[in-house]
Amino acid sequence: MKLNPLILSLFTLSTISCGMNSRVDNPNVTPPLPIQLFNGKDMNDWTPKIRLHQTGENYAQTFRVEDGLLKVRYDGYDDFNRQYGHIAYNKPFGHYILRIEYRFVGEQVKGGEGWAWRNSGAMLHGQSPQSMLKDQDFPISIEGQFLGGDGTSERTTSNLCTPGTHVHYMNELFTPHCTSSTSKTYHGDQWVTAEFVVLGDSIIRHVLEGKTVLEYTKPQIGGGSVSNFDQHVKTDGKALTEGYIYLQSESHPIDFRKVELYDLSAYKKNPEKLNSIIQQIIK
C-alpha cells in the first residue's frame, strides 16, 4: 500500500519514538563513527558570536583552548554587561546524536544575572552566526540548557529553552520559554555527559546516563525571548529541519571536554536502521 506523505510522516515518527523506548538492535547495522567537533587542540572549526561584538570576534578570549579543554572564561571582563556569548560549529546538521561532556567551575563573573549562575547550554538547530546582529543576545535556536547544583537544592539539567522558537510538548504547541527535564541534580564541579537525539523537525530527545529526561517534537521558529534579531531571519512558523550547534557563555565559567556528533542523515528515510543505530549509541 502506498502511503500519502502525511501518513508516512506520522508512521515514521511513531516508529522512531516507540523504537527508542524498546530494544530492536540490528547487528547488521553499524553506527557511523563520531565526528569530533572539538578536536582538543584549537577552535578553528568554530565561530564566536558575543553580544555587542561582531561575529568572529572572541572578546577578551572568552572562548579558549587550554589543557585539552574548550573553556569559557571571564578574566578579561570588568563587568559581564549582558554580553551573552555563543560559539558555533561551522557546519549545520539536521539528523544526529550530539554528545557533550561539561563541568561548571569557579565563580560567576561580576554583573552576571542570578539566573545565569552555573548556567550554560547547547543550542540546536540554530541560525548561522553570520546572520546574527551585533546587539543580538541569543541565536534563534532550541536550547538544551545546562544547570549546575548548589550542593543543597534540586536543580535539573538538560532542560529546554526556546529563544525565538516553539516546540510541541506533550502533544501540544508549547509557548513558554523554558521547561524542566526530569533529571537528577549534578552538584559541584563534576563532569556531566549530556546527549541529544535530534531528528530534523520531528523528535528531539534529551538523554542523561542512558535515560530520556525530556522529549518534544516539531521545532519551529516563533515566539520571543530573543532580542535585536534580523526580521528576515525570524520567519515564525517555519519548521526547523537543521541548523548550527552552539555552546554558550552566560557569565559562569564552564569547561567542555568532549563535543562529538554522530551524523544520522544517511538513515533518516530508514526508521528501522535509524532506531538500531540510536540504540547502539545511546546506552
Residue pairs with C-beta under 8 A, 6 or more apart in sequence:
3 11
9 202
12 202
12 271
13 202
13 203
13 217
15 271
15 272
15 275
16 199
16 202
16 203
16 271
16 274
16 275
17 203
17 215
19 271
19 272
19 274
19 275
19 278
19 279
20 197
20 203
20 205
20 212
20 275
20 278
20 279
20 282
23 279
24 272
24 275
24 276
24 279
25 276
25 279
25 280
26 272
26 273
26 276
29 273
29 276
29 277
29 280
31 262
31 277
31 280
31 281
32 262
32 263
32 264
32 266
32 277
34 99
34 260
34 261
34 262
35 260
35 261
35 262
35 263
36 258
36 259
36 260
37 45
37 89
37 245
37 259
37 260
37 261
38 46
38 70
38 256
38 258
38 259
38 260
39 45
40 65
40 68
40 69
41 65
41 68
42 65
43 63
43 64
43 65
43 70
43 87
45 89
45 90
45 91
46 63
46 87
46 88
46 89
46 90
47 55
47 56
47 87
47 88
47 90
47 129
47 130
48 55
48 56
48 57
48 58
48 59
48 62
48 63
48 85
48 86
48 87
48 88
48 129
49 55
49 56
49 85
49 86
49 87
49 88
49 129
49 132
49 136
49 139
50 57
50 58
50 59
50 62
50 83
50 84
50 85
50 86
50 249
51 82
51 83
51 84
51 85
51 134
51 135
51 136
51 137
52 59
52 81
52 83
52 134
52 135
53 59
53 83
53 134
54 134
55 129
55 130
55 132
56 129
58 64
59 76
59 83
59 85
60 74
60 75
60 76
60 77
61 73
61 76
62 72
62 73
62 74
62 76
62 85
62 249
63 70
63 71
63 72
63 85
63 87
63 247
63 249
64 70
64 71
64 73
65 71
68 257
69 255
69 256
69 257
70 247
70 255
70 256
70 259
71 253
71 254
71 255
71 256
72 85
72 120
72 247
72 248
72 249
72 253
72 254
72 255
72 256
73 253
74 80
74 109
74 251
74 253
77 83
77 109
77 110
77 111
78 110
79 109
79 110
79 111
80 109
80 110
80 111
80 112
80 251
81 111
82 111
82 137
84 137
84 138
84 248
84 249
84 250
85 248
85 249
85 250
86 123
86 126
86 129
86 138
86 139
86 246
86 247
86 248
86 249
87 246
87 247
87 249
88 123
88 126
88 128
88 129
88 139
88 244
88 245
88 246
89 244
89 245
89 246
89 259
91 244
92 128
92 242
92 243
92 244
93 198
93 242
93 243
93 245
93 261
93 263
93 265
94 198
94 200
94 241
94 242
94 243
94 265
94 268
95 198
95 199
95 200
95 263
95 264
95 265
95 267
95 268
96 198
96 261
96 262
96 263
96 264
96 265
97 195
97 196
97 197
97 198
97 261
97 262
97 264
97 278
97 281
97 282
98 122
98 124
98 195
98 196
98 198
98 245
98 259
98 260
98 261
99 193
99 194
99 195
99 258
99 259
99 260
99 261
99 262
100 122
100 193
100 194
100 195
100 196
100 247
100 256
100 258
100 259
101 191
101 192
101 193
101 194
101 256
101 257
101 258
101 259
102 120
102 146
102 191
102 192
102 194
102 254
102 255
102 256
102 257
103 189
103 190
103 191
103 192
103 254
103 255
103 257
104 118
104 120
104 146
104 148
104 189
104 252
104 253
104 254
105 189
105 253
105 254
105 255
106 252
106 253
107 253
108 116
108 117
108 118
108 251
108 252
108 253
109 251
109 252
109 253
111 251
112 250
112 251
112 252
113 251
116 250
116 251
116 252
117 251
117 252
118 147
118 148
118 149
118 150
118 252
119 145
119 146
119 147
119 148
119 250
119 251
119 252
120 145
120 146
120 247
120 248
120 249
120 250
120 252
120 254
121 143
121 144
121 145
121 146
121 161
121 247
121 248
121 250
122 143
122 144
122 146
122 194
122 196
122 245
122 246
122 247
122 248
123 138
123 139
123 141
123 142
123 143
123 144
123 163
123 244
123 245
123 246
123 247
123 248
124 141
124 142
124 143
124 144
124 196
124 198
124 204
124 219
124 243
124 245
125 141
125 142
125 165
125 198
125 219
125 240
125 241
125 242
125 243
125 244
126 139
126 140
126 141
126 142
126 243
126 244
126 245
126 246
127 139
127 140
127 141
127 233
127 243
127 244
128 244
129 139
129 244
129 246
131 230
131 233
132 139
132 229
132 230
133 228
133 229
133 230
135 227
135 228
136 226
136 227
136 228
136 229
137 163
137 226
137 227
137 228
138 163
138 164
138 225
138 226
139 163
139 164
139 226
139 244
139 246
140 163
140 164
140 165
140 221
140 226
140 229
140 233
140 234
141 163
141 164
141 165
141 243
141 244
141 246
142 160
142 162
142 165
142 167
142 204
142 219
142 240
143 160
143 161
143 162
143 163
143 248
144 158
144 159
144 160
144 194
144 196
144 206
145 157
145 158
145 159
145 160
145 161
145 178
146 157
146 158
146 192
146 194
146 248
146 254
147 155
147 156
147 157
147 159
148 155
148 157
148 186
148 187
148 188
148 252
149 155
149 185
149 186
149 187
149 188
150 187
151 187
151 188
153 185
154 185
155 185
156 180
156 181
156 182
156 183
156 184
156 185
156 213
157 181
157 183
157 185
157 186
157 192
157 194
157 208
158 181
158 183
158 194
158 206
158 207
158 208
158 213
158 214
159 178
159 179
159 180
159 181
159 206
159 214
160 167
160 169
160 178
160 179
160 181
160 206
160 214
160 216
161 177
161 178
161 225
162 174
162 176
162 177
162 178
162 223
162 225
163 177
163 225
163 226
164 221
164 222
164 223
164 224
164 225
164 226
164 229
164 234
165 219
165 220
165 221
165 222
165 223
165 240
166 173
166 174
166 175
166 219
166 220
166 221
166 222
166 223
167 173
167 174
167 204
167 216
167 217
167 218
167 219
167 220
168 174
168 216
168 217
168 218
169 179
169 216
169 217
174 216
175 222
175 223
177 223
177 224
177 225
179 214
181 206
181 208
181 213
181 214
182 213
182 214
183 208
183 213
184 208
186 192
191 257
192 208
193 208
193 209
193 258
194 206
194 207
194 208
195 206
195 207
195 208
195 282
196 204
196 205
196 206
196 207
197 203
197 204
197 205
197 207
197 278
197 282
198 204
199 264
199 268
199 274
200 241
200 242
200 268
201 218
201 219
201 220
201 239
201 240
201 241
202 217
202 218
203 215
203 216
203 217
204 215
204 216
204 217
204 219
205 212
205 214
205 215
206 212
206 213
206 214
206 215
207 213
207 282
210 282
210 283
218 239
219 239
219 240
220 237
220 238
220 239
220 240
221 234
221 235
221 236
221 237
221 238
221 240
222 236
222 237
223 236
226 234
245 261
247 256
247 259
262 277
262 281
264 274
264 277
264 278
267 273
267 274
267 277
268 274
